[in-house]
Amino acid sequence: MSLLFRNVTFRYDLSPQPLFRQFDADFHDGWSGVVGANGSGKTTLLRLAAGLLEPSEGRIIRPPRIALCEQRTDAPPDDLDAFLHARGREAIRLREALEIRRDWKERWTTLSHGERKRAQIAAALGRDPDALLLDEPTNHVDSCVRSLLRDALARYRGVGVLVSHDRQLLDELCRQCVVLDPPRVLVFPGGYSRAVEQRERDEAAQAEAHRQLRRDVRRIEVEQQRRRTEANASDRRRSKRGLDIHDSDGRAKIDLARVSGADGQAGRLTRQLEGRLRRGEEELRELRPVKRYDLNFWLPDSRSDRNHLLRAAAGSLPLGSVKTLIYPDLEIGPRDRVALTGSNGGGKSTLVRFLLERMNVPEGKILYMPQEIGRSESAAIAAKASRAPAHVKGLLMTVVSCLGSRPEQILGHDEPSPGEVRKLLLAYGATQSPHIIVMDEPTNHLDLPAVELLENALSSCPCALLLVSHDERFLEGLATIRWRIEPRDNGGCLVVGR
């Protein structure tokens, strides 16, 4: 069974440039990873593969039964109820392997996003599709759940297409990686790490080719000027103007030079060089080196002069009707960088919302990025960016570019991708000089290059940070204080600092 893209070109109505141009790729049994900057078309590629979009040109050959798991988990899958009550051996095995309970559809709004993602993928696997298309399957999940998902996906034997920022998952599962760099689509064998190594080699070779081509163009320009000077001198020598009417010998020599063509050689060579110069300049425009951005875009007053941004006395918070979250005295100073970790359903987001209400920060000086941003809110954020004054929009687009996306593509969509919305929110925060940035699962929906860029940007941020994340590598690079929520035997949870 195969999923085949043949000479596929796709463009959105509001975008002047195609997202893909003459894209060819083969997806066979096994997993293929899809990576690229937010807004590069990863989700669009999945929707094309699923038949929810059709190419502007070319064709897609699809297997008959396709299951698509999109990023958002706002609503339960249509067939979740059937999967939860199915009595077949595979459905039972999946429910047990992924620790899914039969009442999850009725409790959907109370489930954590990690639990919703688990149920979404399990229901798709339960259909036994010919092709399974996954968009960020490890968003919101802790390390234990991620291991359960990895094992379940490794058992799948159909055509798998995986969009993910989880480098380890891509390396463990994928036989090839498709790298999107609109309008180019590059295909590399192996997992993400191997694809990155190959792309870095390609970019280094491209940069060297660009430098060599610039040197060649400069040499051609110098040689062209020299030969143009020779051609002008030759033209003067071939002209009979200024000769005495009786100077028959001089006129004869000029006629001989015209017939032999010897004196016009410089002019012909000059025209040849002009052609070579035009071709060289065209190649330079095509062979653009990869841009690197300065990530220190923070404004100078992005730091509070207060001694404490938060002081919360020890207490407890209810987590539903059964569990209780017990927390000690909690403090955050103007330069503190706090990581909040714990398993899904342990109360991290509940604690963050509680702390936000108790921040000692002036209005407008808290940048809060929630775990999920709904479609309508995403569209409103994009519309606000489009209407921003020129000086604000300039900074917004600079930050978005620094985080690996193309501003013109974000403004070309009515509904930007979840990753693009996160970048816009961070960009708005930078314009307000925040005193504290609070992010709940900040790496969700971000591609791997964007995660690394975000980490670099936050590392140079002068304000305080409160980061909730399952991405240990991300936290290790940023956090200096740890708060961890751990379960207790009586069903409650406890915040432990280290």
C-alpha positions in Angstrom: 0.0 0.0 0.0 1.3 3.5 -0.9 0.5 7.2 -0.7 1.9 9.0 -3.8 2.3 12.7 -4.6 2.9 13.3 -8.3 3.9 16.8 -9.5 1.8 18.4 -6.8 1.5 22.2 -6.7 -0.7 23.8 -4.0 -1.5 27.5 -3.2 -4.0 29.1 -0.9 -6.3 31.7 -2.4 -4.9 34.6 -0.3 -1.3 33.7 -1.0 0.4 34.9 -4.2 3.1 32.2 -4.0 2.5 28.4 -4.0 3.1 26.5 -0.7 4.3 23.5 -2.8 5.5 23.5 -6.3 5.8 20.3 -8.4 6.2 18.1 -5.3 6.9 14.4 -5.8 7.1 12.0 -2.9 6.4 8.3 -2.1 5.0 7.2 1.2 5.1 3.4 1.6 4.5 1.1 4.6 6.3 2.3 7.6 6.6 5.8 9.1 7.7 9.0 7.3 8.4 12.1 9.3 7.4 15.6 8.1 9.3 18.6 9.5 9.6 22.3 8.7 9.0 25.7 10.1 5.6 26.6 11.4 3.5 27.7 8.4 5.6 25.8 5.9 2.7 23.5 5.1 3.0 20.4 7.3 -0.7 20.3 8.3 -1.6 21.3 4.7 0.4 18.3 3.5 -1.6 16.0 5.8 -4.9 17.4 4.7 -3.9 17.0 1.1 -3.0 13.4 1.8 -6.3 12.8 3.6 -8.3 14.3 0.7 -9.6 17.3 2.7 -7.8 19.5 0.2 -7.1 19.0 -3.4 -3.9 20.1 -5.2 -3.9 23.1 -7.5 -2.0 21.0 -10.0 -0.8 17.4 -10.1 -2.4 14.4 -8.5 -2.3 12.4 -5.3 -2.8 8.6 -5.3 -4.4 7.6 -2.0 -5.1 4.2 -0.4 -8.8 3.6 0.3 -8.9 3.9 4.1 -7.2 6.9 5.6 -7.3 8.2 9.2 -6.2 11.7 10.1 -5.5 12.9 13.7 -5.3 16.6 13.6 -3.5 18.8 16.2 -6.6 20.1 18.0 -8.5 17.9 20.4 -11.4 20.3 21.1 -14.0 17.7 20.3 -14.0 13.9 20.6 -13.5 11.8 17.5 -16.7 10.8 15.7 -16.1 7.1 16.3 -14.8 7.4 19.8 -17.9 5.9 21.4 -17.8 2.9 19.1 -14.1 2.3 19.9 -14.7 2.6 23.6 -17.3 -0.1 23.5 -15.8 -2.3 20.8 -15.3 -6.0 21.9 -12.7 -7.0 19.3 -9.3 -8.2 20.5 -7.4 -5.2 18.9 -9.7 -2.6 20.5 -9.4 -4.2 23.9 -5.6 -4.4 23.5 -5.4 -0.7 22.5 -7.6 0.5 25.4 -5.4 -1.5 27.8 -2.1 -0.5 26.2 -3.0 3.2 26.2 -4.9 3.1 29.5 -8.1 4.5 28.1 -11.4 4.3 30.2 -14.8 3.7 28.8 -16.3 6.9 30.2 -13.9 9.2 28.5 -16.4 10.4 25.9 -18.9 11.6 28.5 -16.0 13.2 30.5 -14.3 14.7 27.4 -14.4 18.3 28.7 -12.8 17.3 32.0 -10.0 15.2 30.4 -6.5 16.7 30.1 -5.3 17.5 26.6 -2.9 14.6 26.9 -5.7 12.2 27.7 -7.7 13.5 24.7 -4.7 13.1 22.4 -4.3 9.5 23.6 -8.0 8.7 23.0 -7.9 10.4 19.5 -4.9 8.3 18.4 -6.3 5.0 19.9 -9.6 5.5 18.1 -7.8 6.0 14.8 -5.6 2.9 15.3 -8.8 1.0 16.1 -10.1 1.6 12.6 -7.0 -0.3 11.2 -6.5 2.3 8.4 -4.4 1.8 5.3 -2.8 5.2 6.0 -2.5 6.9 9.4 -1.7 10.6 9.4 -0.7 12.2 12.7 -0.2 15.8 13.5 1.9 16.3 16.7 0.8 13.1 18.5 3.0 13.8 21.6 1.6 17.3 22.3 0.6 17.6 26.0 1.7 14.1 27.0 4.2 13.3 29.8 7.1 10.8 29.4 5.1 7.8 30.5 2.3 8.4 28.1 4.7 9.2 25.3 6.3 5.8 25.8 2.8 4.2 25.6 2.1 6.0 22.3 5.5 5.2 20.8 5.0 1.5 21.5 1.5 1.6 19.9 2.7 3.4 16.8 5.6 1.1 16.4 3.1 -1.8 16.0 1.3 -0.1 13.2 2.0 -1.7 9.8 0.4 0.6 7.3 1.5 3.9 5.7 2.3 6.3 8.5 2.9 10.0 8.1 4.1 11.8 11.2 4.3 15.5 11.8 6.1 16.0 15.1 8.5 18.2 17.0 9.6 15.1 19.1 13.1 14.4 17.7 13.4 11.1 19.6 10.1 9.9 18.3 11.1 10.8 14.7 14.4 9.0 15.1 12.8 5.9 16.6 10.0 5.4 14.1 10.8 7.0 10.8 12.4 5.5 7.7 12.5 8.9 5.9 12.0 12.6 6.7 10.3 15.1 4.4 11.6 18.6 5.1 9.3 21.5 3.9 11.0 24.7 2.9 8.4 26.4 0.6 8.2 26.1 -2.2 10.8 23.3 -2.0 10.2 19.9 -0.5 13.3 17.9 0.4 13.3 14.1 1.2 16.0 12.5 3.3 16.4 8.8 4.3 16.4 8.0 8.0 15.1 9.9 11.0 15.3 13.5 12.0 18.9 13.6 13.3 20.2 12.1 10.0 18.1 14.5 8.0 19.4 17.5 9.9 23.0 16.3 9.4 22.5 15.9 5.7 20.7 19.3 5.4 23.5 21.1 7.3 26.0 19.6 4.8 23.8 20.7 1.9 23.5 24.2 3.4 27.3 24.5 3.9 27.8 23.4 0.3 25.2 25.9 -0.9 26.8 28.7 1.1 30.2 27.9 -0.4 28.7 27.7 -3.9 27.1 31.1 -3.3 30.5 32.6 -2.2 32.3 31.1 -5.2 29.5 32.3 -7.6 29.8 35.9 -6.2 33.6 35.8 -6.8 33.0 34.5 -10.4 30.4 37.3 -11.0 32.9 39.9 -9.7 35.6 38.6 -12.0 33.2 38.7 -15.0 32.3 42.3 -14.1 36.0 43.3 -14.0 36.7 41.5 -17.2 33.6 43.0 -18.9 34.7 46.5 -18.0 38.2 45.8 -19.4 36.8 44.4 -22.7 34.3 47.2 -23.0 37.2 49.7 -22.8 39.0 47.7 -25.5 35.8 47.6 -27.6 35.4 51.3 -27.4 39.0 51.8 -28.4 38.5 49.4 -31.3 35.4 51.3 -32.5 37.4 54.5 -32.6 40.2 52.8 -34.6 37.6 51.5 -37.1 36.0 54.9 -37.6 37.0 56.9 -40.7 35.9 60.1 -39.1 38.7 62.5 -38.7 40.8 61.0 -41.5 41.9 63.3 -44.4 39.8 62.6 -47.5 43.1 61.9 -49.4 44.4 59.4 -46.8 43.8 56.3 -48.9 46.3 54.2 -46.9 44.5 54.8 -43.6 41.1 54.1 -45.1 42.3 50.9 -46.6 43.7 49.6 -43.2 40.3 50.3 -41.6 38.5 48.4 -44.4 40.8 45.5 -44.0 40.2 45.3 -40.2 36.4 45.4 -40.8 36.6 42.5 -43.3 39.0 40.3 -41.2 36.9 41.0 -38.0 40.1 41.2 -35.9 39.3 44.6 -34.6 35.7 43.6 -33.6 36.8 40.7 -31.5 36.8 42.7 -28.3 33.2 43.8 -28.9 32.0 40.2 -29.5 33.8 39.0 -26.4 32.2 41.8 -24.4 28.7 40.7 -25.6 29.5 37.1 -24.6 30.6 38.3 -21.1 27.3 40.2 -20.7 25.4 37.0 -21.3 27.6 35.1 -18.7 27.1 38.0 -16.3 23.3 37.8 -16.6 23.3 34.1 -16.1 25.5 34.5 -13.0 23.3 37.1 -11.5 20.2 34.9 -12.0 22.0 32.0 -10.3 22.9 34.2 -7.4 19.2 35.1 -6.9 18.3 31.5 -6.9 21.1 30.3 -4.7 20.2 32.2 -1.5 22.2 31.2 1.6 20.2 30.4 4.8 19.5 33.5 6.9 20.4 33.5 10.6 18.7 36.0 12.9 19.8 37.9 16.0 17.4 36.7 18.7 18.0 39.5 21.3 14.8 41.4 20.4 13.7 42.2 23.9 13.1 45.8 24.9 15.4 47.2 27.7 12.6 47.7 30.3 11.5 44.1 30.3 12.4 43.6 34.0 10.5 44.6 37.2 12.1 46.6 39.9 9.9 44.9 42.5 11.5 42.4 45.0 8.8 39.8 44.3 6.4 39.2 41.5 4.6 36.4 43.4 4.1 35.4 47.0 1.6 32.7 47.7 1.2 31.3 51.2 0.9 27.5 51.6 -2.5 26.0 50.9 -4.5 23.6 48.8 -6.6 23.5 45.6 -9.3 21.1 44.6 -8.7 19.0 41.5 -12.2 17.8 40.6 -14.2 16.0 43.3 -11.6 13.5 44.4 -8.1 14.9 44.3 -6.5 17.9 46.1 -3.3 19.8 45.2 -1.3 20.7 48.3 1.4 23.4 47.8 4.0 25.1 50.0 4.9 28.8 50.2 5.7 29.8 46.6 7.7 32.8 45.5 8.9 34.2 42.2 11.5 37.0 42.0 12.0 39.4 39.1 14.9 37.3 37.7 13.7 33.8 38.6 13.2 31.1 36.0 10.8 28.4 37.3 10.0 25.1 35.7 6.8 23.4 36.8 6.6 19.7 35.9 4.5 16.6 36.7 2.3 14.0 35.1 -0.8 14.6 33.1 -3.8 15.4 35.2 -1.7 16.4 38.2 -2.9 19.9 38.4 -0.2 22.0 36.7 -2.5 24.2 34.7 -4.8 24.6 37.7 -1.9 25.8 39.8 -0.8 28.2 37.0 -4.2 29.8 36.7 -4.3 30.2 40.6 -0.9 31.9 40.6 -1.8 34.2 37.7 -4.5 35.7 39.9 -2.0 36.5 42.6 0.8 38.1 40.6 2.2 41.4 41.9 2.7 42.8 38.4 1.3 45.9 36.7 -1.5 45.5 34.2 -0.3 44.5 30.8 3.1 43.2 32.1 2.3 39.5 32.2 2.6 37.5 29.0 0.5 34.4 29.4 0.5 31.7 26.8 -2.1 29.0 27.6 -1.8 25.3 26.7 -4.3 25.6 23.8 -5.6 28.5 21.8 -8.9 28.0 20.1 -9.7 28.6 16.4 -11.7 31.8 16.9 -9.1 33.3 19.2 -6.3 32.3 16.7 -8.1 34.1 13.9 -8.6 37.2 16.2 -4.9 37.3 17.0 -3.9 37.1 13.3 -6.4 39.9 12.4 -5.0 42.1 15.2 -1.5 41.6 13.8 -2.7 42.6 10.3 -4.2 45.8 11.7 -1.3 46.8 13.9 0.4 50.2 13.4 3.4 50.0 11.1 6.0 50.4 13.9 4.3 47.6 16.0 3.8 45.4 13.0 7.5 45.8 12.1 8.6 44.4 15.6 5.9 41.6 15.4 7.2 40.4 12.0 10.8 40.7 13.2 10.1 38.4 16.1 8.1 35.9 14.0 11.1 35.8 11.5 13.5 35.2 14.4 11.4 32.3 15.4 11.6 30.6 12.0 8.4 31.6 10.2 7.7 33.8 7.2 5.6 36.8 8.2 4.0 37.1 4.7 2.6 33.5 5.1 1.2 34.2 8.5 -0.6 37.3 7.3 -1.8 35.4 4.2 -4.0 33.1 6.3 -7.3 33.8 8.0 -6.5 31.1 10.5 -2.8 30.7 11.3 -1.4 27.4 12.6 -1.2 26.8 16.4 2.5 27.2 16.2 2.3 30.5 14.3 -0.2 31.9 16.9 2.2 31.1 19.7 4.9 33.1 17.9 2.5 36.0 17.4 1.6 36.0 21.1 5.3 36.0 22.0 5.9 38.8 19.6 3.1 40.9 21.1 4.6 40.2 24.5 7.9 41.5 23.4 6.3 44.8 22.3 4.8 45.2 25.9 8.1 44.7 27.8 6.7 42.0 30.1 7.9 41.5 33.6 7.1 37.8 33.6 6.3 35.3 30.9 4.1 32.4 31.8 3.9 29.5 29.3 1.9 26.3 29.6 3.5 23.7 27.3 5.3 26.3 25.1 6.8 23.7 22.8 3.5 22.2 21.8 2.7 22.8 18.1 6.2 24.1 17.4 8.5 22.4 15.0 12.0 21.4 16.1 13.9 24.4 14.6 11.3 26.7 16.2 11.7 25.0 19.6 15.5 25.6 19.5 14.9 29.2 18.4 12.4 29.8 21.2 14.8 28.4 23.7 17.5 30.8 22.5 15.1 33.7 22.6 14.0 33.0 26.1 17.5 32.5 27.3 18.3 36.2 26.5 15.0 37.5 28.0 15.6 39.8 30.9 12.3 39.1 32.7 11.1 36.2 35.0 9.9 32.9 33.5 7.3 30.3 34.7 7.4 27.4 32.3 5.1 24.3 32.4 6.5 21.6 30.1 7.2 17.9 29.6 10.2 18.8 27.3 13.1 18.1 29.7 15.7 19.3 27.3 13.9 22.6 26.8 13.7 23.2 30.6 17.3 22.2 31.3 18.4 25.1 29.1 16.3 27.7 30.8 15.1 26.9 34.3 17.1 27.5 37.5 14.2 26.6 39.9 12.1 23.5 39.9 8.6 22.9 41.2 7.4 19.3 40.7 3.9 18.0 41.3 4.0 14.4 42.7 1.1 12.1 43.4 0.3 11.0 46.9 -1.0 7.7 48.2 -4.4 9.2 49.2 -5.1 10.4 45.7 -3.9 13.9 46.2 -0.9 15.8 44.8 1.9 17.7 46.3 4.1 20.4 44.9 7.8 19.7 45.7 10.6 22.3 45.1 14.2 21.5 44.2 
